[in-house]
Amino acid sequence: MTAESFQPDEDEYGPEPPRPTGLLDVLSVAAVVVDADGRIVFWTPQAQELFGYTAEEALGTYASRLFVHPEHLPAVAKLFAEVLKTGRSWAGAFPIRHKDGSSRLTEFRNMRLLDDLGEVYALGLAADHNLLQRVETDLALCERLINQSPIGLALLDPDLRYLLVNPALERIDGVPAEEHIGLHLRERLHLPDIDTIEACLHQVLATGTPLLDQYHVGRPPSDPEHEHAWSLSFYRLEDPGGRVLGAATSVVDVTERHRAAAEADRARRRLALIADASTRVGTTLEVERTAHELADIAASELADVVAVDVLDSALACRRTRAPDNGPELFRALALKAAHPTVALRAADTPGDLASYEGDRLVTLCVHTGRPVLVRHVGARDLPRIARDDEAGALLAQAGVHSYLAVPLIAHGEVLGALDLKRTRNPLPFDQDDVVLAGELAGRAAVAIDNARWFQSVRNTALTLQRSLLPDHAPHHTGLELASRYQPAQSTSEVGGDWYDVIGLTDDKTALVVGDVMGNGIDAAATMGRLRTATCAYADLDLEPEAVLQHLDKITCDLEHYIVTCLYAVYDPRTGQCRIANAGHMPPALARPGRGPELLDLPAGTPLGIGGIPFEATTVDLAPGDLLILYTDGLVETRHHPIDERLAALLTFLDEPRRPLEETCDLLLYGLRHPEDHDDVALLVARAL
């Protein structure tokens, strides 16, 4: 491109004044040439600006008369003569006389010139002293600031190549300044979001709007093992005429602040996790449920693969022997992964039993009662973590690189271990993780310990309860029977509900349903005593109200127990059923072709109150009629009125011809919730 082609079209744009494009323009350096006689022969526009005289006024005039004060003439003449004679340059500052009469201190550089004819001239370069001093001060200040600043600074050209790097940036990058110069930004700035940084710089170059405090995280070549953080700001550089020179970047190392913030955030999340665990772990008195809750919460924050294994002897509530170096038998209770991984195939399936030798790390954990940490898992560690070679190969394939086992300890007894592995999380387990895992394991261990003892007692009570309930009677004249006993499914203990079918003389049958208020082994034992007494009084062929009267006396002798009971005697010869009630739920009657109903019986008082007589009511049962006796656990809930629940009971009795076993199941699954807090005894009889 020629100079002519670059010129703007003045017809279109009009004449445009020249813009300053460099330092000399900023300083407005004037050039003045005088001949050997001291007359001005060359005068620049900058000289007119500095001294106030136009070229027409200055050319041909003696310089000393034009702008030198009379008192300075001897000194100036001497310096002028010396420069012309010796050729040595002179530099200094002295006051000149401006056209307006003012005196201005001016910086001069004088030197001798020779033309091609051998004529001697003097060239004077001049600039305003105050302006020059200010620029020099600014430059010195900038240089000091750049070189001594703790902030990393770099100057880039418009193509984002390094022009200057200060010592602070050298220290941050770990690369000498000379190895930056001329290289592109991405060749030296090793950050994962370099594309974003370049886009920001191009935006700044295009708009001139700075971008401040851009947060970036990465691993510098000088410290590739650790994460660092920097705050970057970008500015556009322009000359006084507005020409874009490039961009400046400032880099502040905020690694310590980043790490402190990260650690504070990590501590906050750990505290939140512990607080969350206090509400999410141990919500029930079920060992397996508690183990799953522990695995769920550990997999969300702590590890990629979590397993909860409990010693089989601890589950059986057997006193454990003193730890030795032998194998241990573990019951796998829970297994959880934060993401799909083949490492799950290397773990024991929940519910399975697995024996681990004494050299396995999980066995070492329960033997010592202390955490076992392998920060960096190697090929030699996998055989001590996995159950066999195949499982070890799966763990290696999954990328297990860090391992932690923490004992489950409650009341000084080691119950099992919390097993943690990391695959996708790149950070190895550290001591903070050990403390957190220990806190979670400790909370879960107490819940597991409570649950295992509760389940042991509950199983004992349930065994006693079932042993006291009757087997299905082979045959009772005139009746078809079905029954159910269902213990509470929530954390409540087994109660004292019971039912009985007793054969009497003359083909009569006694039907009994009762409920001992309370729970546990004591309630079950009391129920057994009352059932035995009921059978004894039934053999005496007493009227229902008389049987309840005798049971009331026995119950009064049982301290702190109140019992409800329904006693009915069915006579197939007359088709009548005599029923007496001691504070129990009313039985339901369903008849073919008619709507089901609750029998209106005198409610009576519960057994154990004493002194109040009972009444019996006679109910006719035609062939096909259905009589349903039940305890309150079938219909009572904590959230619904009892009338609403009794009405719901009747809706399930719309088809009396339905098989009795099916009717029992329909009532239980239709009215009961898995978390109901009471047990249920149910007895259904159909007249034949």
C-alpha positions, 0 to 999 in steps of 0.5 A: 500500500502506497502512502498516496493510497492510504491518504483519506479523501478530503472531499469526503471526510474534510481535512483532519488535523494530525493526531499525536502518535508517540512520545515526541508528539506528547512532549511537543519537541521543537527543532530550531536551526541557527547559522554561524551568525546566530540567525534562525534558518529553520523553525518547526511548528512545535517551536511556534507552539513552544516560543509563541513566534510564527515561522515568518516572525522567527526566520532570519531573526537572531535567536538570542534577541528573539527569546533569550533574556538580556541577562543570559546573553553572555552565557548563551553566546559562550555556549553557542560558540563552544558548540560550533567550535568543538562540536560537543553537544550541550544539554541543560535547562534555562529560561526563555522569553515567550512572545507573550512576555512570560518567562518559561523554563525550557529543556535544550539539547544543542549540537553542531550540524555541517551541510554538504558545503561545509557550512556550520549550523547549530541545532537546538531541540527544545521542550517544556521543562515542566512537561518533560520532567512530568513525563520522566517522573511518570515513566520512572514511576511506571517502571518502579511500579512495574518492576517492584509491584507484587502484582504480576503485570504483562503487556501484550500486543494486539495479537496477544504476544508478550511484550513485557513481563515484570518480576512478579509475573516471573515468580507467579509463572515460574518462567523467566521474563525473556522466555515470555517475550514474543510468545503467544499468551496460550503458550505461557498461560497454562489454564484450563479456561484459556479460551475464555481468557483470550475471548475476554482480551479480544473483547477488551481490545475491541471495546476498550472496556476493562474486565476486572477481577476475573477468577481463574484456577489452574495448576502452574508448571512450577507447581503441577501437584497443587491447585492455584488461583489467580485474579486477572484483570485486562485493560486496553493500551492506547497511545495519546492519539487513540491508537491501540497498542495492545493490552495489559494484564494484571495477575494477583495470586489469590491461592491462599485466599482460594485455599482458605475459602475452599477449606472453609467451604469444605468444613461447612459442607462437612458440618452440614453432612454431620448435621444431615447424618444426625437426622438421616441415619438411624431413623428406624430401629432396623439394622439394614435400614440404618446401614443403607442410610449410612451408605447413602449419605457417605456416597453423596459427599465422602466416597465413590463406593461405600460398603457397610459390613457388620460382624455376623457375631455382632448381629447375633448379639453374641459377645465377641472374643478378644481380637486376634489375627484370624479371619472374621465373618462379615455380613454385608448390609449395604452397598452404594456407589455415587455413579455407575462403576464395575467396583460394585461387582467386586463388593459383597452383595448385601445380605451375603456372608463373607469371610475375610482373612486376618491380612485383609485391611477390613479385618485389620480395621475391626481387630484394631478398632482403628481406621485404616487409610491407604492414601494412594492404592497401588498394585500391592494394596489391592489384594489386601482390599479385595476379597479375591483376585477377580475382585482385585482386577475389577477394583483396578479396572474401576480406578480405585486409587484411595481407600479408607476403612473406619470401624463401627464402634458402639459402647466400646464394642466393634460391630463392623466397618465402614468401607470407602473407596475413591475412583472418580474423585481425584483427591486421595483420602486425608486425615480430615476424611478420616475424622469425618468418616469416623464421626459418621461411623460412630453415629451409625454404630450407635443406631445399629447397636440399638437396632440389633438389640431391639430386633433381638428383643423383638424377635424373642417377643414375637417368637413367644407371641406366636408360640402362644397363639393357636394353630389353625383348628382342623374343623369346627362344626358349622363354621369356616374360619380364617385368622391372621396375626401381624406384628407392628412393622414400625419401631414399636415392639410386639404387643399383646394382641391375640385370638383364639378358637375353642371347641366346646360341648354340643358342637359349639365354638368359642371365638375370642379376640383380645388386646393387652395394652402394652408391648414387649415380652411382658405384654406377650406373657400376660396375653399367654396367661389370659389366653390360658385362663380363657380356655379354662373358663370356656371348658366350664361351658360358662356364658360369655358374660361370665367368662369375661367376669372371671377374666376381669378378676384375673386381670385385676391381679396383674399390675398395670395391665388393662385388657380389651376382649371380645368373647363369642359363642356360636351354636350351629344348632340354633344358628345363634351367636352370643357375644360379650364385649369388654371395651373392645372394638365392635365386630363386623357382620357381612350378610349376602345381599345386604350391606355390612354393618358393625354390631351394636353391642354394649361396649362394656369396660376393659378387663382389669377395671373390676366391679362392673358386670358385663352383658351378652347380646345374641346375634342370628347367623344365617348360612353364608353370614360373615363375622369379623373380629379384630383388634384396634391395630387394624383400624386405628391410625394417628391421622384419621378419626376412628369412625372414618376408619370403621367405615373404611373397614365395611367397604372391604366386606362388600362381598361376603362370599369371597374366600376367607383367606382372601378376605383376611389379606384384603383387610390387612393390606387395604387397611394397614400401612407398613409403618403402623405402630400397633400389631393386629389380630384378625379372626373371620368366621363364616356360618355354614 
